[in-house]
Amino acid sequence: MKRTTGISALQFFILTFGLTIGMSILVTPSGMAHIAREDAWIASLISMLINLLMVILYIALARLYPGQTLYEILESVTGKWPGKLLTLAYLFYFISLIGTLLGNLGFFVSGEVMPETPPEVVQIIFLIAAIISARKGIIILARVGELFFPWVVVLLLILVLALIPQIEWNYIKPVLEDGWMPVLQAGLQASIFQEVIVLMVFLPLVRQNKPRERAYFLGIAAGDLVLSAIVLLSVLVLGIEQTENSTFPAYALAKTINIGNILQRVEGILITIWILTYFIKISVLFLSMLQGLRSIFGLKRHNHLIYPLAALFMIIAWNTYINTVYVNDIIATVWMKFASLFLLVIPAILYVTALVRVKLLKQKKPEPSPKSRQQQENHKTP
């Protein structure tokens, strides 16, 4: 039997979809409502637009260096050693993300779902699952995502349809009362939490060129549409005050479902959706870390790095995620500028630099002389 060495466009779409939703489905509505108030749903659409523009930039950069991962592109554009330094910077960004995700995970499960369970226990259990995924590789993760995806779609439909009877349209009025600035600010801040650049590490694994670009774009669009729907429903059902003041509005939203006193307390649906997409997100980040270390040190295998990295993730999570107030303050003051550097600034500089280099190489390419052109034509003539 022939061994599969790549992933399909559908599998890449599912990985992109899962990465986009990830932890954002729980925390995005609160942050947007705090800044944009009743216009949070408009801010979510702006966030989607920004993310799609990012993907267009990444695809354009990938076209200049076909078949290369993010780390290989960094070295191709800037040179070997500057590229390795940039790879280290991206690894620092990814490891910060994983630490924050694990911290948020422990806080949510211990605070909302299982209050008697220490957050460290929850984090270790999820990290064991991520370790297994890292050992199996991205191809197996893509297949697992393909199995999960239909269930995620069905559960999302149940969640949305069950919330429709509780909608209060007056909750989104007035529209744009404070103008466009809060909306734009909320949309820009929310767009940095999808971290879609990490998928450039695995983009060359997709077997077809055009379908993989389409899958990349549509995966982000679909994931952001789901987040926009959750933000809109949070405002329409909970109201702006409860959405803003709740740490996890989407979880509170699911707890309000009550249809005829029969279908109620179905927050387990949201937890299931979140667990499946969270697993994809943290596994993709874990695998991207391993690929980055492999690229820096020229390793043939990276399995021996899995357990030390996992231990490092736990140490970072336990020492950085002190409490929600501290993390929210970091996000408001530092994280947006820090993440924008890796999601927008560096890719834009890389693209401009690569484009200039490609054009210069074309200009330096010598034109064939008239004599050589005549010889080529004579050679082609039978």
C-alpha positions in Angstrom: 0.0 0.0 0.0 1.3 3.4 -0.9 2.1 5.6 2.1 0.5 9.1 2.2 3.1 11.9 2.4 0.8 14.9 2.3 -2.6 16.1 3.4 -5.6 16.9 1.2 -7.1 20.4 0.7 -10.2 19.4 2.8 -8.0 18.3 5.7 -6.1 21.6 5.5 -9.4 23.5 5.5 -10.5 21.6 8.7 -7.2 22.3 10.4 -7.5 26.0 9.5 -11.1 26.1 10.7 -10.1 24.5 14.0 -7.2 26.8 14.5 -9.3 29.8 13.9 -12.0 28.9 16.4 -9.7 27.3 19.1 -10.0 29.3 22.3 -11.5 32.3 20.6 -15.0 30.9 20.7 -15.0 31.3 24.5 -13.2 34.6 25.1 -13.7 36.7 21.9 -17.3 38.0 22.6 -16.2 39.5 26.0 -13.3 41.5 24.6 -15.2 42.8 21.6 -18.2 43.8 23.7 -15.9 45.7 26.2 -14.5 47.9 23.4 -17.3 48.1 20.7 -20.3 47.6 23.0 -23.5 46.9 20.9 -21.4 47.0 17.7 -19.3 44.0 18.7 -20.9 42.0 15.8 -19.7 44.6 13.3 -16.2 44.4 14.9 -16.2 40.6 14.4 -16.8 41.1 10.7 -14.0 43.6 10.5 -11.8 41.0 12.3 -12.7 38.5 9.7 -11.7 40.9 6.9 -8.3 41.6 8.5 -7.6 37.9 8.9 -8.5 37.3 5.2 -6.2 40.1 4.1 -3.4 38.4 6.2 -4.1 35.1 4.4 -3.8 36.9 1.1 -0.4 38.3 2.1 0.7 34.8 3.3 -0.4 33.1 0.1 1.3 35.8 -2.0 4.5 35.2 0.0 4.2 31.5 -0.4 3.8 31.8 -4.2 7.2 33.5 -4.4 8.8 30.5 -2.7 6.7 27.5 -3.7 7.2 24.3 -1.7 8.9 26.1 1.3 7.6 26.3 4.8 7.5 29.5 6.9 10.9 28.8 8.4 12.5 28.0 5.0 11.1 31.3 3.5 12.7 33.2 6.4 16.1 31.9 5.5 15.5 32.2 1.7 14.6 35.9 2.0 17.0 37.1 4.8 19.8 34.6 4.6 20.8 31.6 6.7 21.7 33.2 10.1 19.2 36.1 10.1 16.6 33.5 9.0 17.4 31.3 11.9 17.2 34.2 14.3 13.8 35.1 12.9 12.8 31.5 13.3 13.8 31.6 17.0 11.7 34.8 17.4 8.7 33.0 15.9 9.3 30.0 18.2 9.2 32.4 21.1 5.9 33.7 19.9 4.4 30.2 19.4 5.6 29.0 22.8 4.0 32.1 24.4 0.8 31.2 22.7 0.9 27.6 24.0 1.6 28.8 27.5 -1.3 31.2 27.4 -3.7 28.6 25.9 -2.8 26.1 28.6 -3.3 28.7 31.3 -6.7 29.7 29.9 -7.7 26.1 29.6 -7.0 25.4 33.3 -8.8 28.5 34.4 -11.9 27.8 32.3 -12.3 24.1 33.2 -11.5 24.6 36.9 -13.5 27.7 37.3 -16.6 26.9 35.2 -16.9 23.1 34.6 -15.0 21.2 37.4 -14.4 23.7 40.3 -12.9 21.0 42.6 -10.3 19.9 40.0 -6.9 21.7 40.2 -6.1 23.5 36.9 -2.7 21.7 36.7 -4.4 18.3 36.4 -6.6 19.6 33.5 -3.6 21.1 31.8 -1.5 17.9 32.1 -4.4 15.8 30.7 -4.7 18.0 27.6 -1.0 18.2 27.2 -0.8 14.4 27.1 -3.2 14.4 24.2 -1.1 17.0 22.5 2.0 14.9 23.1 0.4 11.9 21.4 -0.6 14.1 18.5 2.9 15.4 18.2 4.3 11.9 18.1 1.9 10.8 15.4 2.5 13.9 13.2 0.5 16.4 11.2 -0.9 13.8 8.7 -2.6 11.8 11.5 -3.8 15.0 13.1 -5.4 16.0 9.8 -7.2 12.7 9.6 -8.4 13.0 13.2 -9.7 16.5 12.3 -11.5 15.1 9.4 -13.4 12.7 11.7 -14.2 15.5 14.2 -15.4 18.0 11.7 -18.9 16.7 11.0 -19.7 16.5 14.7 -18.5 20.1 15.2 -20.8 21.3 12.4 -23.8 19.4 13.7 -23.2 20.7 17.3 -22.8 24.2 16.1 -26.1 24.1 14.2 -27.9 22.7 17.3 -26.4 25.5 19.4 -27.3 28.3 17.0 -30.9 27.0 16.3 -31.6 26.5 20.0 -30.7 30.1 20.7 -32.8 31.7 18.0 -36.0 31.8 20.1 -34.3 33.9 22.8 -33.0 36.6 20.5 -33.8 40.2 21.5 -33.1 42.5 18.5 -33.2 45.6 20.7 -30.0 44.5 22.4 -27.9 45.6 19.3 -29.3 49.1 19.3 -28.1 51.8 18.8 -25.8 51.0 15.9 -22.5 52.8 15.7 -23.4 55.2 18.6 -19.8 55.9 19.3 -18.7 55.9 15.6 -16.3 53.6 13.8 -13.1 53.9 16.0 -14.1 51.5 18.8 -15.4 49.0 16.2 -12.1 49.2 14.2 -10.1 48.9 17.4 -12.0 45.8 18.6 -11.8 44.2 15.2 -8.0 44.7 15.0 -7.5 43.4 18.5 -9.6 40.3 17.9 -7.9 39.5 14.6 -4.6 38.8 16.3 -6.0 35.8 18.3 -6.4 33.5 15.4 -2.6 33.2 14.7 -3.2 32.0 11.1 0.4 32.4 10.1 1.3 29.1 11.9 -0.4 27.2 9.0 2.3 28.4 6.6 4.5 25.8 8.3 2.3 23.0 6.8 1.1 24.7 3.6 3.6 22.8 1.4 2.2 19.5 2.6 -1.1 20.1 0.7 -0.8 18.2 -2.5 -2.4 20.7 -4.9 -1.5 24.4 -5.3 -4.8 26.1 -6.1 -6.9 24.0 -3.8 -4.6 24.6 -0.8 -4.8 28.3 -1.3 -8.6 28.1 -1.5 -8.7 25.8 1.6 -6.5 28.3 3.5 -8.7 31.2 2.6 -12.1 29.5 3.1 -11.0 27.8 6.4 -10.3 31.2 7.9 -13.5 32.7 6.5 -15.6 29.8 7.8 -14.0 29.9 11.3 -14.4 33.7 11.5 -18.1 33.4 10.4 -18.7 31.0 13.3 -17.0 33.4 15.7 -19.1 36.3 14.3 -22.2 34.3 14.9 -21.3 33.5 18.5 -20.5 37.2 19.1 -23.8 38.3 17.6 -25.8 35.7 19.6 -24.0 36.7 22.8 -25.1 40.3 22.4 -28.6 39.4 21.2 -29.3 36.9 23.9 -27.3 37.9 27.0 -27.3 41.7 26.4 -24.2 43.9 26.3 -23.7 44.1 30.1 -23.6 40.4 30.7 -21.5 39.7 27.6 -18.9 42.3 28.6 -18.7 41.3 32.3 -18.7 37.5 31.7 -15.2 35.9 31.4 -16.6 33.3 29.1 -19.8 34.7 27.5 -20.2 31.8 25.0 -20.4 29.3 27.9 -23.0 31.5 29.7 -24.8 31.7 26.4 -25.1 28.0 26.1 -26.4 27.7 29.7 -29.4 29.9 28.8 -30.8 27.4 26.3 -34.3 26.2 27.4 -36.8 24.9 24.9 -40.0 23.8 26.6 -38.2 22.8 29.7 -37.0 19.8 27.8 -33.9 20.9 26.0 -31.9 22.8 28.6 -28.5 22.9 30.3 -26.8 21.9 27.0 -23.6 23.8 27.7 -21.9 20.4 27.1 -22.4 21.1 23.4 -20.3 24.2 23.5 -17.6 22.4 25.7 -17.5 19.6 23.1 -17.0 22.0 20.2 -14.4 23.9 22.2 -12.4 20.7 23.2 -12.3 19.5 19.6 -11.1 22.8 18.1 -8.8 23.5 21.0 -7.1 20.2 20.5 -6.5 21.0 16.9 -5.1 24.4 17.7 -2.7 23.4 20.5 -1.5 20.3 18.4 -0.8 22.5 15.4 1.2 24.9 17.5 3.1 22.1 19.1 4.0 20.5 15.7 5.0 23.9 14.4 7.4 24.3 17.3 9.0 21.0 16.5 9.4 21.8 12.9 11.0 25.1 13.8 13.6 23.5 16.1 14.2 20.9 13.4 14.8 23.7 10.8 17.2 25.6 13.1 19.4 22.7 14.1 19.1 20.6 10.9 17.6 17.6 12.7 16.4 14.6 10.8 14.0 13.6 13.6 12.4 15.6 16.4 10.7 13.0 18.6 13.3 13.4 21.3 12.3 17.0 21.7 8.6 16.4 22.4 8.8 15.7 26.1 11.2 18.5 27.0 9.0 20.9 25.1 5.9 19.7 26.9 7.6 20.2 30.3 8.6 23.7 29.1 5.0 24.5 28.1 3.7 23.5 31.6 6.4 25.7 33.3 5.4 28.7 31.1 1.7 28.1 31.7 2.1 27.9 35.5 4.3 31.0 35.7 2.7 33.4 33.2 -1.1 32.8 33.6 -1.4 34.2 37.1 -5.0 35.2 36.9 -7.5 36.5 34.3 -7.1 40.2 35.4 -3.4 40.0 34.8 -3.7 38.3 31.5 -6.4 40.8 30.3 -4.1 43.7 31.2 -1.2 42.1 29.2 -3.5 41.6 26.2 -4.7 45.2 26.4 -1.3 46.9 26.8 1.3 44.6 25.2 0.0 41.6 23.3 -1.5 43.4 20.3 1.7 45.1 19.4 3.7 42.0 20.1 1.5 39.7 18.0 1.2 42.2 15.2 4.9 42.1 14.7 4.8 38.4 13.8 1.4 38.4 12.0 1.7 41.6 9.9 4.9 43.5 10.1 7.5 40.7 9.5 5.4 39.0 6.7 4.9 42.3 5.0 8.6 43.2 5.1 9.4 39.7 3.8 7.0 40.0 0.9 8.3 43.4 -0.2 11.9 42.2 0.1 11.2 39.0 -1.8 9.3 40.8 -4.5 12.1 43.3 -5.0 14.7 40.4 -5.2 12.6 38.5 -7.7 12.3 41.6 -10.0 16.0 42.4 -9.7 16.9 38.8 -10.6 14.7 39.1 -13.7 16.3 42.3 -14.7 19.8 40.9 -14.3 19.0 37.9 -16.4 20.8 38.4 -19.8 18.8 38.8 -22.9 19.6 36.2 -25.6 21.5 37.7 -28.5 20.0 37.8 -32.0 22.4 35.1 -33.2 21.5 32.7 -30.4 17.8 33.4 -31.0 18.3 32.6 -34.7 20.1 29.3 -33.8 17.2 28.4 -31.4 14.7 29.0 -34.2 16.7 27.0 -36.7 16.9 24.2 -34.1 13.2 24.2 -33.6 12.5 24.2 -37.4 12.4 20.5 -38.7 
